[in-house]
Structure formats: C-alpha cells, structure tokens
Amino acid sequence: MGITKFATYSCARSYSTCISSGRWSVLIVHGEKAHSCYFSRDAYAAMTAESKYTDNKELMIIPDAVHTDLYDNVDVIPFDKLQSFFEKYL
C-alpha cells in the first residue's frame, strides 16, 4: 500500500486523531455567536489533548461574530492572522 493510500485510509478512520498525531498545521476560525461554535472548540480540544504536536494548532474565536460573518464581513475576518499563520506554517 502506497503512502498516499495509507494516509487516506488512516485519516478516514478518525479525522481528529489523524490531525493530532501528525505535524499538520491547523487554524480553526469560528464566530463566537455561531450556534456551531462548540464543534470547533471540541475539535480543537480533541486535536491537542494527547498530541505532542500542539504548537502549530490554533483556535481563534472571533468575538460577537456569527457563522456567516466570516463569509463576507471584511471588518470581522482576521486577514492579518490568516496571513501570519500561512506564512509561518506553509
């Protein structure tokens, strides 16, 4: 089995386990007032709970933002944070 097939198979079993066990960088951005904000908090907690690779994983909660604010509200979207994260980890 090639490495790509193995990685795909492994990640399909448990996304958060796959991310937490690897060196992949993750930036989760979510609006504080979004009804699904708990999902991002839970995913971040799962990724970092038992991982030795936590320095490149971040959770950014945008104060007073709802889910759709992060689509097109340029006053809320953290462009500076996105840029610095990508420059550092890509």
N, CA, C and O of each residue as an XYZ file, in Angstrom:
360
protein
N       0.857     -1.186      0.000
C       0.000      0.000      0.000
C       0.889      1.230      0.000
O       1.776      1.359      0.844
N       0.656      2.138     -0.946
C       1.446      3.357     -1.024
C       1.151      4.293      0.132
O       0.128      4.149      0.802
N       2.031      5.246      0.372
C       1.863      6.185      1.485
C       0.597      7.010      1.351
O      -0.064      7.281      2.353
N       0.241      7.417      0.143
C      -0.978      8.210     -0.044
C      -2.205      7.398      0.324
O      -3.091      7.894      1.020
N      -2.267      6.167     -0.130
C      -3.408      5.317      0.206
C      -3.459      5.054      1.696
O      -4.540      5.046      2.286
N      -2.303      4.836      2.320
C      -2.272      4.595      3.756
C      -2.765      5.814      4.526
O      -3.572      5.684      5.446
N      -2.283      6.994      4.154
C      -2.686      8.226      4.839
C      -4.182      8.467      4.669
O      -4.861      8.862      5.617
N      -4.692      8.231      3.470
C      -6.121      8.411      3.229
C      -6.929      7.447      4.079
O      -7.926      7.837      4.686
N      -6.507      6.194      4.125
C      -7.200      5.190      4.929
C      -7.142      5.551      6.406
O      -8.153      5.487      7.106
N      -5.974      5.925      6.873
C      -5.804      6.246      8.286
C      -6.642      7.444      8.697
O      -7.275      7.433      9.753
N      -6.646      8.481      7.859
C      -7.384      9.692      8.189
C      -8.887      9.471      8.123
O      -9.638     10.122      8.849
N      -9.329      8.578      7.276
C     -10.761      8.318      7.168
C     -11.305      7.707      8.449
O     -12.490      7.855      8.750
N     -10.463      7.027      9.203
C     -10.919      6.395     10.439
C     -11.274      7.430     11.508
O     -12.302      7.303     12.172
N     -10.452      8.425     11.675
C     -10.700      9.442     12.687
C      -9.929     10.709     12.335
O      -8.707     10.771     12.473
N     -10.655     11.700     11.887
C     -10.020     12.932     11.432
C      -9.221     13.604     12.538
O      -8.065     13.975     12.331
N      -9.824     13.764     13.708
C      -9.113     14.464     14.782
C      -7.923     13.661     15.281
O      -6.909     14.243     15.666
N      -8.025     12.343     15.282
C      -6.890     11.514     15.679
C      -5.772     11.652     14.669
O      -4.602     11.750     15.042
N      -6.117     11.661     13.413
C      -5.125     11.799     12.345
C      -4.410     13.138     12.453
O      -3.184     13.191     12.353
N      -5.141     14.200     12.653
C      -4.546     15.534     12.760
C      -3.676     15.635     14.007
O      -2.570     16.172     13.940
N      -4.151     15.128     15.143
C      -3.397     15.261     16.380
C      -2.126     14.432     16.378
O      -1.166     14.762     17.075
N      -2.112     13.357     15.598
C      -0.925     12.507     15.579
C       0.102     12.962     14.552
O       1.192     12.396     14.475
N      -0.230     13.965     13.771
C       0.685     14.438     12.740
C       1.165     15.842     12.974
O       0.741     16.515     13.913
N       2.055     16.278     12.110
C       2.612     17.616     12.226
C       1.837     18.637     11.416
O       2.305     19.765     11.258
N       0.681     18.286     10.904
C      -0.096     19.217     10.090
C      -0.507     20.439     10.893
O      -0.924     20.337     12.047
N      -0.382     21.579     10.266
C      -0.799     22.824     10.904
C      -2.295     23.005     10.726
O      -2.849     22.713      9.666
N      -2.941     23.491     11.777
C      -4.394     23.678     11.754
C      -4.725     25.014     12.403
O      -4.284     25.297     13.517
N      -5.498     25.828     11.707
C      -6.041     27.061     12.266
C      -7.551     26.969     12.137
O      -8.088     26.927     11.030
N      -8.228     26.938     13.264
C      -9.689     26.893     13.278
C     -10.178     28.294     13.618
O      -9.812     28.852     14.652
N     -11.001     28.859     12.750
C     -11.556     30.196     12.958
C     -13.065     30.057     13.023
O     -13.686     29.502     12.116
N     -13.659     30.568     14.109
C     -15.100     30.416     14.286
C     -15.678     31.649     14.970
O     -15.028     32.265     15.815
N     -16.885     31.994     14.603
C     -17.578     33.109     15.250
C     -18.090     32.696     16.618
O     -18.652     31.613     16.782
N     -17.895     33.553     17.584
C     -18.292     33.280     18.969
C     -19.788     33.001     19.101
O     -20.197     32.151     19.893
N     -20.598     33.711     18.333
C     -22.045     33.579     18.467
C     -22.653     32.571     17.486
O     -23.875     32.445     17.409
N     -21.824     31.868     16.751
C     -22.335     30.838     15.837
C     -22.879     29.674     16.664
O     -22.272     29.270     17.656
N     -24.007     29.148     16.253
C     -24.605     28.051     17.015
C     -23.718     26.803     17.012
O     -23.876     25.936     17.871
N     -22.800     26.703     16.071
C     -21.931     25.531     15.960
C     -20.537     25.750     16.547
O     -19.631     24.951     16.309
N     -20.366     26.805     17.296
C     -19.043     27.116     17.849
C     -18.517     25.985     18.729
O     -17.308     25.762     18.799
N     -19.400     25.288     19.386
C     -18.987     24.168     20.233
C     -18.207     23.120     19.437
O     -17.295     22.484     19.965
N     -18.570     22.946     18.168
C     -17.903     21.947     17.340
C     -16.414     22.278     17.182
O     -15.565     21.393     17.294
N     -16.105     23.535     16.924
C     -14.703     23.936     16.776
C     -13.949     23.798     18.084
O     -12.797     23.364     18.100
N     -14.588     24.164     19.173
C     -13.944     24.014     20.488
C     -13.655     22.543     20.772
O     -12.570     22.194     21.239
N     -14.630     21.687     20.486
C     -14.456     20.245     20.707
C     -13.379     19.666     19.794
O     -12.562     18.856     20.232
N     -13.375     20.077     18.526
C     -12.381     19.574     17.578
C     -10.973     19.990     18.000
O     -10.040     19.189     17.943
N     -10.827     21.235     18.421
C      -9.520     21.710     18.869
C      -9.064     20.944     20.108
O      -7.906     20.537     20.202
N      -9.968     20.751     21.044
C      -9.631     20.008     22.256
C      -9.199     18.583     21.916
O      -8.241     18.070     22.494
N      -9.897     17.948     20.987
C      -9.553     16.587     20.587
C      -8.198     16.534     19.887
O      -7.440     15.583     20.073
N      -7.894     17.547     19.086
C      -6.627     17.563     18.360
C      -5.432     17.765     19.267
O      -4.341     17.271     18.980
N      -5.625     18.482     20.356
C      -4.494     18.850     21.200
C      -4.406     18.068     22.504
O      -3.405     18.167     23.214
N      -5.425     17.301     22.827
C      -5.487     16.624     24.124
C      -4.299     15.708     24.391
O      -3.670     15.802     25.446
N      -3.994     14.846     23.472
C      -2.922     13.878     23.703
C      -1.852     13.950     22.623
O      -1.193     12.954     22.321
N      -1.686     15.114     22.053
C      -0.735     15.282     20.956
C       0.526     15.976     21.440
O       0.478     16.894     22.258
N       1.641     15.521     20.921
C       2.879     16.244     21.202
C       3.091     17.370     20.192
O       4.036     18.149     20.314
N       2.205     17.454     19.189
C       2.282     18.481     18.155
C       1.152     19.494     18.343
O       0.155     19.457     17.623
N       1.309     20.382     19.294
C       0.264     21.376     19.541
C       0.705     22.791     19.182
O      -0.123     23.700     19.119
N       1.989     22.984     18.948
C       2.497     24.332     18.683
C       1.992     24.911     17.368
O       2.007     26.128     17.188
N       1.547     24.061     16.447
C       1.091     24.538     15.139
C      -0.417     24.368     14.947
O      -0.906     24.301     13.819
N      -1.135     24.299     16.045
C      -2.596     24.186     16.000
C      -3.184     25.320     16.834
O      -2.803     25.517     17.989
N      -4.109     26.059     16.242
C      -4.674     27.216     16.933
C      -6.180     27.268     16.757
O      -6.720     26.877     15.722
N      -6.838     27.755     17.785
C      -8.275     28.008     17.763
C      -8.458     29.509     17.928
O      -8.005     30.094     18.911
N      -9.123     30.125     16.962
C      -9.369     31.558     17.020
C     -10.871     31.792     17.002
O     -11.542     31.533     16.003
N     -11.388     32.283     18.117
C     -12.810     32.592     18.241
C     -12.973     34.099     18.028
O     -12.383     34.909     18.743
N     -13.784     34.455     17.032
C     -13.990     35.866     16.710
C     -15.132     36.409     17.572
O     -16.268     35.953     17.441
N     -14.847     37.377     18.453
C     -15.873     37.915     19.346
C     -17.064     38.505     18.583
O     -16.901     39.185     17.570
N     -18.239     38.229     19.088
C     -19.507     38.771     18.576
C     -19.825     38.390     17.129
O     -20.757     38.951     16.552
N     -19.103     37.480     16.535
C     -19.350     37.092     15.141
C     -20.251     35.857     15.078
O     -20.143     34.947     15.900
N     -21.132     35.850     14.094
C     -21.932     34.664     13.804
C     -21.266     33.936     12.638
O     -20.292     34.425     12.066
N     -21.789     32.785     12.299
C     -21.186     31.946     11.268
C     -21.003     32.690      9.940
O     -19.926     32.642      9.345
N     -22.028     33.361      9.488
C     -21.976     33.997      8.172
C     -21.119     35.270      8.142
O     -20.754     35.736      7.063
N     -20.797     35.832      9.301
C     -19.903     36.995      9.324
C     -18.544     36.653      8.725
O     -17.873     37.519      8.163
N     -18.145     35.414      8.842
C     -16.826     35.018      8.353
C     -16.819     34.724      6.862
O     -15.775     34.378      6.309
N     -17.952     34.854      6.206
C     -18.016     34.688      4.751
C     -17.650     35.982      4.029
O     -16.845     35.974      3.097
N     -18.243     37.091      4.463
C     -18.079     38.308      3.685
C     -18.036     39.599      4.494
O     -18.060     40.681      3.908
N     -17.974     39.522      5.785
C     -17.878     40.723      6.604
C     -16.393     41.045      6.796
O     -15.758     40.539      7.721
N     -15.853     41.875      5.931
C     -14.419     42.137      5.941
C     -13.942     42.841      7.211
O     -12.745     42.863      7.496
N     -14.865     43.409      7.965
C     -14.491     44.040      9.229
C     -14.250     43.013     10.331
O     -13.662     43.335     11.364
N     -14.698     41.794     10.117
C     -14.605     40.747     11.132
C     -13.565     39.683     10.772
O     -12.941     39.099     11.658
N     -13.383     39.437      9.504
C     -12.466     38.383      9.053
C     -11.032     38.745      9.460
O     -10.558     39.837      9.147
N     -10.343     37.835     10.153
C      -8.995     38.131     10.661
C      -7.911     37.918      9.604
O      -7.110     36.989      9.708
N      -7.889     38.774      8.596
C      -6.948     38.611      7.491
C      -5.493     38.607      7.962
O      -4.681     37.837      7.450
N      -5.161     39.455      8.928
C      -3.783     39.504      9.419
C      -3.371     38.185     10.068
O      -2.242     37.728      9.887
N      -4.277     37.580     10.816
C      -3.981     36.300     11.448
C      -3.852     35.189     10.404
O      -2.949     34.357     10.492
N      -4.742     35.174      9.427
C      -4.660     34.179      8.356
C      -3.315     34.296      7.631
O      -2.644     33.293      7.384
N      -2.938     35.511      7.301
C      -1.677     35.726      6.593
C      -0.483     35.269      7.428
O       0.386     34.561      6.919
N      -0.428     35.656      8.687
C       0.730     35.287      9.510
C       0.784     33.774      9.749
O       1.869     33.193      9.782
N      -0.371     33.138      9.912
C      -0.399     31.686     10.105
C       0.103     30.970      8.854
O       0.922     30.055      8.945
N      -0.386     31.386      7.689
C       0.040     30.767      6.443
C       1.517     31.002      6.157
O       2.215     30.099      5.696
N       1.989     32.208      6.430
C       3.406     32.498      6.206
C       4.304     31.657      7.119
O       5.400     31.253      6.731
N       3.828     31.407      8.316
C       4.627     30.657      9.282
C       4.622     29.151      8.993
O       5.653     28.491      9.121
N       3.469     28.613      8.606
C       3.343     27.160      8.537
C       3.244     26.568      7.132
O       3.299     25.346      6.989
N       3.102     27.389      6.096
C       3.058     26.821      4.746
C       4.398     26.911      4.067
O       4.541     26.479      2.923
